[in-house]
Amino acid sequence: MKTIFKTLTLAAAIGISATANALTVGFAQVGSESGWRTSFSESVKAEAEKRGITLKFSDAQQKQENQIKAVRSFIAQRVDAILIAPVVETGWQPVLMEAKRARIPVVILDRNVSVTDQSLYLTRIAPDFEVEGQRAATWLTDKTQGKCNILELQGTVGSSAALGRMKGFNETIAKFPETKIVRSQTAEFTRAKGKEVMETMLKAEGGGKNICAIWAHNDEMALGAIQAVKEAGLQPGKDILIVSVDAVDDALKAIVAGEINVSVELSPHLGGPAFDVIDQARAGKKDFEKWIRMGGAVFTQENAAAELAKRGAK
């Protein structure tokens, strides 16, 4: 009887319910601007269902104010934990302080947050965006012997993905004086904007005849750019190299077709590690690494078809 009493007392002290998996978790997602983002959301939902977790999902439609509103709603509902995939880095400290005061643990997924007090969240589970940019640039400079005029399609302004990929790419090509970005503009990580912005860039560059490559911060923009390149009378992947990040199924298919040359993988499977962290925190763990890094492969025509077969993609 004493043993049972002690177990129940410990459970009450750390807030564990009678059934450990009977959790309610709020998830404030950026939106569904890309195939990768949709896969990310679906992966988290599937993992929650597998573990018997009730997931309250919010699609912010690429607006930070919608995310903050959703997080405040989760706090009011007294969820057991909150996952945030932030639109941009800044502006999070007040609502994260509210979550901390309510004793609701927060895990940051994918993009980063910029706060003065890192105790406001347990950890961030994400890839190293700078490394992604470096890997993309390394492939391109190797392929072109360090001589290339580049058009850049940036992601959402102020997002850590855009900032990190840009920094890693720029630092790498800086070693090659004859490789330079001649035009750069945001296309908001979307396919439609990727096409629209690339059309404007190609016109400004005389149809793109002197452009060696397009560097897109994600596959959706790259896929949009491909359409613009075709409409300009050029062959994507041949007349203009296409370099991207995410390695979603559509991008791998484009690689097999010869229209994208390389895509650096960003794994969408962040839910499992996030729920593991939440379980550990509820079991009493207090000290977490502030960044749990997720890796990924680099896909070209050498390995894209095999990866598609492995994924069972149609």
C-alpha positions as a printed NumPy array, in Angstrom:
array([[  0.   ,   0.   ,   0.   ],
       [  2.86 ,   2.395,   0.812],
       [  4.41 ,   1.741,  -2.59 ],
       [  1.143,   2.534,  -4.377],
       [  0.692,   5.719,  -2.335],
       [  4.219,   6.872,  -3.154],
       [  3.695,   6.23 ,  -6.865],
       [  0.457,   8.197,  -6.916],
       [  2.019,  11.044,  -4.954],
       [  4.942,  11.235,  -7.392],
       [  2.59 ,  11.23 , -10.355],
       [  0.559,  14.049,  -8.864],
       [  3.696,  16.03 ,  -8.097],
       [  4.869,  16.014, -11.703],
       [  1.442,  16.302, -13.256],
       [  1.144,  12.832, -14.797],
       [ -2.392,  11.539, -15.293],
       [ -3.453,   7.998, -14.49 ],
       [ -2.841,   7.042, -18.117],
       [  0.546,   8.391, -19.169],
       [ -0.414,   8.776, -22.809],
       [ -3.674,  10.648, -22.158],
       [ -2.097,  13.932, -23.143],
       [ -3.477,  16.97 , -24.905],
       [ -0.916,  18.887, -26.949],
       [ -1.418,  22.113, -28.89 ],
       [  0.435,  22.514, -32.182],
       [  0.787,  25.996, -33.723],
       [  1.895,  25.337, -37.304],
       [  3.088,  27.942, -39.819],
       [  0.554,  26.907, -42.439],
       [  0.516,  24.72 , -45.535],
       [  2.611,  26.795, -47.918],
       [  4.604,  23.835, -49.194],
       [  4.535,  20.097, -49.723],
       [  7.16 ,  19.745, -47.021],
       [  5.033,  21.702, -44.539],
       [  2.025,  19.492, -45.275],
       [  4.142,  16.349, -44.775],
       [  5.428,  17.819, -41.515],
       [  1.878,  18.438, -40.228],
       [  0.67 ,  15.003, -41.311],
       [  3.675,  13.349, -39.676],
       [  3.01 ,  15.059, -36.325],
       [ -0.703,  14.171, -36.483],
       [  0.082,  10.536, -37.272],
       [  2.604,  10.309, -34.447],
       [  0.116,  11.838, -31.993],
       [ -2.56 ,   9.333, -33.02 ],
       [ -0.091,   6.466, -32.692],
       [  0.704,   7.52 , -29.117],
       [ -2.895,   8.214, -28.085],
       [ -2.261,  11.953, -27.776],
       [ -5.057,  14.446, -28.406],
       [ -3.565,  17.007, -30.775],
       [ -5.11 ,  20.456, -31.093],
       [ -3.862,  21.701, -34.445],
       [ -3.786,  25.318, -35.624],
       [ -2.883,  26.44 , -39.156],
       [ -1.623,  30.042, -38.936],
       [ -1.772,  30.654, -42.691],
       [  1.749,  32.134, -42.584],
       [  0.755,  34.831, -40.057],
       [  2.526,  35.146, -36.728],
       [ -0.443,  36.895, -35.115],
       [ -2.545,  33.806, -35.805],
       [  0.074,  31.621, -34.154],
       [  0.243,  33.79 , -31.048],
       [ -3.541,  33.757, -30.809],
       [ -3.515,  29.953, -31.085],
       [ -0.857,  29.596, -28.368],
       [ -2.9  ,  31.804, -26.023],
       [ -5.925,  29.629, -26.753],
       [ -3.922,  26.506, -25.901],
       [ -2.841,  28.121, -22.624],
       [ -6.452,  28.997, -21.782],
       [ -7.439,  25.387, -22.477],
       [ -4.723,  24.147, -20.12 ],
       [ -3.137,  21.749, -22.6  ],
       [ -0.323,  19.539, -21.319],
       [  2.27 ,  20.891, -23.751],
       [  2.622,  23.158, -26.779],
       [  4.51 ,  22.693, -30.041],
       [  5.359,  25.788, -32.087],
       [  6.77 ,  25.898, -35.619],
       [  7.274,  29.682, -35.729],
       [  6.643,  31.817, -38.812],
       [  9.474,  34.211, -37.897],
       [ 12.104,  34.335, -35.164],
       [ 11.183,  37.496, -33.277],
       [  8.177,  38.526, -31.186],
       [  7.753,  35.331, -29.161],
       [  8.954,  36.258, -25.686],
       [  5.651,  37.605, -24.225],
       [  3.505,  34.594, -25.142],
       [  6.239,  32.134, -24.159],
       [  6.383,  33.851, -20.755],
       [  2.619,  33.323, -20.476],
       [  3.066,  29.607, -21.182],
       [  5.84 ,  29.369, -18.601],
       [  3.697,  31.087, -15.951],
       [  0.966,  28.538, -16.724],
       [  3.583,  25.774, -16.319],
       [  2.965,  24.449, -19.811],
       [  6.146,  23.167, -21.485],
       [  6.889,  24.365, -25.013],
       [  8.914,  22.656, -27.755],
       [ 10.042,  24.656, -30.791],
       [ 10.014,  22.781, -34.111],
       [ 11.759,  23.611, -37.386],
       [ 12.333,  27.391, -37.463],
       [ 13.894,  29.12 , -34.47 ],
       [ 12.741,  31.748, -31.974],
       [ 14.829,  34.656, -30.733],
       [ 14.305,  35.221, -27.005],
       [ 16.495,  36.531, -24.205],
       [ 15.439,  33.74 , -21.826],
       [ 15.944,  30.265, -23.288],
       [ 14.269,  28.669, -20.279],
       [ 10.967,  29.716, -21.889],
       [ 11.068,  26.541, -23.991],
       [ 12.404,  23.021, -23.439],
       [ 14.31 ,  22.598, -26.684],
       [ 14.234,  23.2  , -30.412],
       [ 14.109,  20.216, -32.766],
       [ 15.309,  21.246, -36.21 ],
       [ 17.95 ,  20.859, -38.894],
       [ 20.941,  23.171, -39.212],
       [ 19.755,  25.609, -41.889],
       [ 23.235,  27.049, -42.376],
       [ 24.597,  23.588, -43.127],
       [ 21.802,  23.082, -45.674],
       [ 22.866,  26.273, -47.447],
       [ 26.513,  25.222, -47.326],
       [ 25.748,  21.809, -48.829],
       [ 23.711,  23.343, -51.647],
       [ 26.458,  25.863, -52.429],
       [ 29.196,  23.24 , -52.258],
       [ 27.407,  21.098, -54.847],
       [ 26.928,  24.12 , -57.119],
       [ 30.495,  25.423, -56.911],
       [ 31.857,  21.927, -57.545],
       [ 29.56 ,  21.508, -60.546],
       [ 30.414,  24.896, -62.082],
       [ 34.117,  25.057, -61.118],
       [ 33.301,  28.177, -59.101],
       [ 31.988,  30.223, -62.046],
       [ 28.276,  30.971, -61.878],
       [ 25.741,  33.824, -61.975],
       [ 22.883,  32.938, -59.617],
       [ 19.271,  33.999, -59.137],
       [ 18.139,  33.503, -55.534],
       [ 14.588,  32.829, -54.36 ],
       [ 14.498,  33.597, -50.647],
       [ 12.05 ,  32.121, -48.162],
       [  9.851,  34.13 , -45.794],
       [ 11.673,  37.275, -44.683],
       [ 12.753,  37.005, -41.044],
       [ 12.327,  33.218, -40.849],
       [ 15.266,  31.267, -39.472],
       [ 15.141,  28.881, -42.449],
       [ 15.639,  31.733, -44.909],
       [ 18.267,  33.461, -42.772],
       [ 20.264,  30.298, -42.107],
       [ 20.186,  28.934, -45.653],
       [ 21.162,  32.329, -47.012],
       [ 24.072,  32.672, -44.605],
       [ 25.437,  29.182, -45.238],
       [ 25.154,  29.532, -49.003],
       [ 26.663,  33.03 , -49.12 ],
       [ 29.595,  32.13 , -46.884],
       [ 30.418,  29.176, -49.111],
       [ 30.255,  30.976, -52.467],
       [ 32.258,  33.878, -51.018],
       [ 35.324,  31.667, -51.52 ],
       [ 34.736,  31.799, -55.295],
       [ 35.075,  35.325, -56.77 ],
       [ 33.452,  34.302, -60.064],
       [ 30.359,  32.894, -58.367],
       [ 27.853,  35.548, -57.362],
       [ 24.162,  36.13 , -56.711],
       [ 23.044,  38.715, -59.276],
       [ 19.42 ,  38.996, -58.124],
       [ 17.676,  37.96 , -54.907],
       [ 14.057,  38.282, -53.812],
       [ 11.637,  36.56 , -51.464],
       [  9.027,  34.216, -52.904],
       [  7.568,  33.313, -49.486],
       [  8.377,  29.581, -49.769],
       [  5.445,  29.072, -52.201],
       [  5.293,  27.597, -55.708],
       [  3.071,  30.341, -57.137],
       [  5.349,  33.136, -55.887],
       [  8.397,  31.195, -57.046],
       [  7.058,  31.228, -60.6  ],
       [  5.955,  34.865, -60.419],
       [  9.239,  36.178, -59.008],
       [ 11.343,  34.077, -61.371],
       [  9.43 ,  35.395, -64.384],
       [ 10.348,  38.937, -63.315],
       [ 13.977,  38.022, -62.653],
       [ 14.445,  36.292, -65.997],
       [ 12.983,  39.251, -67.879],
       [ 15.319,  41.591, -65.981],
       [ 18.234,  39.364, -66.987],
       [ 17.469,  39.401, -70.71 ],
       [ 15.693,  36.062, -70.679],
       [ 18.249,  34.351, -68.471],
       [ 20.858,  33.558, -71.112],
       [ 23.718,  34.594, -68.805],
       [ 22.292,  32.888, -65.71 ],
       [ 24.027,  29.728, -64.59 ],
       [ 21.768,  28.635, -61.697],
       [ 18.713,  29.253, -59.573],
       [ 19.16 ,  28.828, -55.827],
       [ 15.779,  28.35 , -54.118],
       [ 15.411,  28.18 , -50.348],
       [ 12.857,  25.376, -50.743],
       [ 11.507,  22.943, -53.325],
       [  8.148,  24.671, -53.78 ],
       [  9.813,  27.845, -55.053],
       [ 12.154,  25.756, -57.196],
       [  9.202,  23.944, -58.774],
       [  7.555,  27.289, -59.519],
       [ 10.801,  28.589, -60.995],
       [ 10.986,  25.574, -63.31 ],
       [  7.743,  26.659, -64.949],
       [  9.076,  30.171, -65.468],
       [ 12.3  ,  28.814, -66.982],
       [ 10.358,  26.644, -69.42 ],
       [  8.144,  29.549, -70.445],
       [ 11.299,  31.575, -71.104],
       [ 12.299,  28.939, -73.651],
       [ 15.067,  27.392, -71.555],
       [ 15.558,  23.895, -70.155],
       [ 15.6  ,  23.731, -66.344],
       [ 18.38 ,  21.512, -65.087],
       [ 20.41 ,  22.014, -68.282],
       [ 20.383,  25.619, -69.493],
       [ 19.91 ,  26.769, -65.895],
       [ 20.852,  24.574, -62.93 ],
       [ 18.253,  24.3  , -60.151],
       [ 19.458,  23.959, -56.555],
       [ 17.035,  23.606, -53.656],
       [ 16.237,  22.317, -50.16 ],
       [ 13.617,  19.943, -48.674],
       [ 13.712,  16.873, -50.965],
       [  9.924,  16.452, -51.081],
       [  8.551,  13.803, -53.43 ],
       [  7.717,  16.283, -56.206],
       [ 11.287,  17.602, -56.133],
       [ 12.757,  14.104, -56.305],
       [ 10.543,  13.393, -59.306],
       [ 11.826,  16.591, -60.911],
       [ 15.389,  15.441, -60.226],
       [ 14.691,  12.105, -61.933],
       [ 13.231,  14.073, -64.872],
       [ 16.4  ,  16.193, -65.006],
       [ 14.652,  19.462, -64.128],
       [ 16.079,  19.922, -60.617],
       [ 19.746,  19.116, -60.15 ],
       [ 20.046,  18.806, -56.388],
       [ 17.871,  19.063, -53.271],
       [ 19.162,  18.922, -49.699],
       [ 16.828,  16.875, -47.517],
       [ 14.891,  18.375, -44.615],
       [ 13.174,  15.617, -42.644],
       [  9.502,  16.348, -41.825],
       [  9.416,  13.725, -39.074],
       [  9.807,  16.   , -36.052],
       [  6.787,  14.777, -34.078],
       [  8.368,  11.671, -32.578],
       [ 11.373,  13.491, -31.084],
       [  9.07 ,  16.292, -29.854],
       [  6.712,  13.939, -28.011],
       [  9.713,  12.082, -26.56 ],
       [ 10.936,  15.366, -25.067],
       [  7.495,  16.097, -23.619],
       [  7.363,  12.614, -22.041],
       [ 10.821,  13.128, -20.544],
       [  9.854,  16.523, -19.133],
       [  6.708,  15.093, -17.544],
       [  8.834,  12.348, -16.018],
       [ 10.936,  14.992, -14.278],
       [ 13.804,  15.74 , -16.647],
       [ 14.75 ,  19.406, -16.534],
       [ 17.911,  19.848, -18.575],
       [ 17.627,  19.489, -22.344],
       [ 19.999,  20.457, -25.106],
       [ 18.597,  23.676, -26.526],
       [ 18.933,  22.391, -30.071],
       [ 18.351,  18.791, -31.127],
       [ 19.714,  18.676, -34.665],
       [ 18.033,  16.666, -37.407],
       [ 20.112,  15.554, -40.397],
       [ 19.298,  14.746, -44.022],
       [ 20.736,  13.475, -47.281],
       [ 21.652,  15.274, -50.512],
       [ 19.7  ,  14.027, -53.525],
       [ 20.79 ,  14.137, -57.169],
       [ 20.069,  11.941, -60.196],
       [ 22.366,   9.341, -58.661],
       [ 20.052,   8.541, -55.741],
       [ 16.668,  10.293, -56.2  ],
       [ 14.909,   7.369, -57.913],
       [ 16.004,   4.939, -55.183],
       [ 14.703,   7.323, -52.502],
       [ 11.333,   7.633, -54.241],
       [ 11.055,   3.844, -54.394],
       [ 11.969,   3.621, -50.703],
       [  9.242,   6.123, -49.842],
       [  6.719,   4.29 , -52.007],
       [  5.987,   7.558, -53.81 ],
       [  3.613,   7.428, -56.783]])
